[in-house]
């Protein structure tokens, strides 16, 4: 468990990115040396995000931490799913943690899971579940109700019974992770759903783990319009899978 990569996708995050940097510095100062590398993936940002990441990497390099920081960047915005794919395919660790830049779940959660030996079987994928009975979640009422509707739709369309597919805090093992993301075709809203379906098809068990999650303001996601876009993407995914069958 000492060989782990963190993948952090980002798009136009210059306002919120300093908070992420502060969290990472605290993480690197901990005695638990579990992280081999942290990979930022700049998904075609048009603001100063890329430059801020490059400056942060230079700053961290001078402190001689054991963790290597890296930036993957490209000019055209292609979606979070694509950004995660690029990061995971370039990772060099045994375990891979995906983490949202807003740090709604702190990376220390991974260390807590490790200490409690909740992550150990390489034939499992581990995902943070905001609906786990032991989770501590601070979120708005509307977000929770839309989540309930989303779970019902996933059950109807795909027979998915997982309580929370959409939390960005997930852990994969290298034995299947790169194959998994090479297989994934969805690059935007529903990539999490396709990942769950592929995991099921290749015999990897998904285990939901309790998490401490807090909503942070500043997200570029519009909870109404993007929910409608996600719904459309779900039907497109269902249609594509039906044609593949």
N, C-alpha and C positions, 0 to 999 in steps of 0.2 A: 504493500500500500504506500510505500515511500516514493513511488514512481508515477506521478500524476501530472497531466497537462490540464490547464484551464483554458477554455475557449470563450472569448467575450466578443460577440458581434456588436457593431455599433453603426449608427447612421445619424448624422447631424446632431451630435451629443455634446457640443462644445460647452453648453451651459451646465450640464449635469456631470460632466466627465471628471471634474476635480474631486467630487465626492468619491467616485470610484477609485481614483488614484490614492486617496487617503486610506480607504479600506484595504487596498492592496499593500501599501506600505506597512500597515499594522499586521497584515497577514505574514509578510516576509520577515518581520521581526520576531515572530513566534518561534519557540524552540522546536516545535514539531516541523521538521523539514520534509514535507511530503510532496512538495510541488517542484517538478523538474523544469517546467516551462509555463509561461502565460502567453497565450497568443491572442492578440487583438486582431479582429477582422473588420476593416473599414469598408462598409458596403456602399461605396460611391458617395460618400459625404460631400456636400458642397460648401460646408462651413469650415471652421478651423480645427475640426476634430482630428484629422490626420496629423497636422503639425503638433498639436498638443500631445498626442500619443508619442510621437517621435521625441519630443522634448522630455517627456516623462521617462522614456526608455533610457535616454542618455543620463538622466539624473540618477536613476536606479543603478545603472551600470557602475557608476562611481562608488557606490556603497558596497560593492563586492558581495552582494547576496548570492547564494548558491543557485537561485532560480533564474533561468534565462527568460528575458522578455523579447517578444517578436511582434512585428506588425505585418499583416497581409493587407494590401490595399489595391483597389481597382477603381476605375473612374465611373462606371455605370452602376446605378442602384439595381440590384437583382433580387433582393428579399432576404429575410433572416435565414430561411432554410438554406439558401445558396451560401450565405456567409458561414453558417455552421459547417456545411460540407467542406468548404475550403479550409477552414481551421482544423477540422478533424482529420482530413486527408493529409495534412502537413504535420500532424502531431507525432511525437516520438516516444510517448510514454505507454506504460501498460494500461493505465486507467485514464479516462478522459472525462472531465467535468465541464459541462456547458453552463454558463452563468450569464444572466442579463446584466447589462452595464448599470442599470439603476440600483443594483444591489438590494432588491426587495427581499432576496434571501442572501445572507452574508456567506462568503466562502467558508467561514468557520463551521458552518453547518456540516460540511463534508468531514471536517475533523471530528466533530461530535459523533457522526455516524460511524466513523472509523474506530473511535475509542470504544464505542458500544458494540463493535463487531457486527454492525448491521450490513456492512458491505464486505463481502468476502468471496462469494461464489462467482466465478468468471463467466458462468452461463446465465447470469441474470443481468437485466438492465434495471437501474434504480432511479426512481423519479420522485421528486418532492411533491407531495400531495397536500394541497391546502384544505382538502376535505377529509383528511385522515382525522380520526377521533382524538388523536393526541397533538394535533397541530395547533399553533397559536397564530391566528390570522387577524389582521386589521385591514378591512376593505369596506367599500361602500355597498349599501343595500342593493342598488341596481346591478352592480357588478356580480354580486352573489346570485341574484335571480336569473340574470342572463346565463350564468354558469350552469344553473339547474336546467335551463332550457337546452343549452348546448349538449349537456350529458344525455338528455333524452333523445336528441336528434342523433347523436353518435350511436346510441343503442339501436334505434330504429334502422338507421342506414347501414351500420357496420357491425352490429352486435358487439360493440365495445362496452365493457362493463367497468372499465377503470374510472375512478372517481375524479381524477384530474390529469388530463392529457396535456394541458396548455402551460403549466408552470415551466419556465425555461431552465430550471435547476435540475439537471439530469446527469447520470453517471453511466458510462459505457466502458466495456473492456475492449482492448485492441483486437482480441480474437475474432470479433464480429463487427466492430464499429465501422471500420473502413468499408467493408463489404456493404454494410447497412446503408451508409450515406452515398455510396456509389449507385446503389439500387434506387434510392429515393429520386423521384422526378419532380416533386412539388418543391417550389422555391419560396413560396410566400405563406399565406395565412394558414394553410392546412398541413404544413410539413410535419407538425407534431403528430397528427392523426395518421398520416402515411407511415411514419416511423413506427408507430405502435402496431400497425397492420403488418409491416414487413417483419418486425420482431416476432410476431406470432407465427408468421409463415416459416421462419427459419428455426423455430423452436426455442427462442430465447424468452425466458419468463420475465415479465415486468413486475417489479416489486415496488409498491408505493410506501414511502417512508414519511414520518411526521416531520414538520418543518415549522420554523418561525418565519412568518411572511408579513411584510408591511408594505402597503401601497405608497409609492413616492410620486409626487406631482411632477409634471413636466413631460409626461409621455405624449408622443405624437399620435397615438392611437385614439381615434374617435370612437367611443364605445358604441354608438348607434350605427354610423355609416360603415365602420369597419366590421361590425358584427354582421351586417347584411352582406358585405363582400365575402366574409368567411363562410356564411351560409351558402352563397352561390358557389364558392370554391369546393365546399363539401359535396354538392350535387355533381359538380364537374368531376371530382375525384371518384364518386360512386359510379358515374357513367363510364369513366375510363377503366376502372377495375372490371366493370361488367363486360366491356368490349374485350379486355385482355383475357377474360375467362372464355 
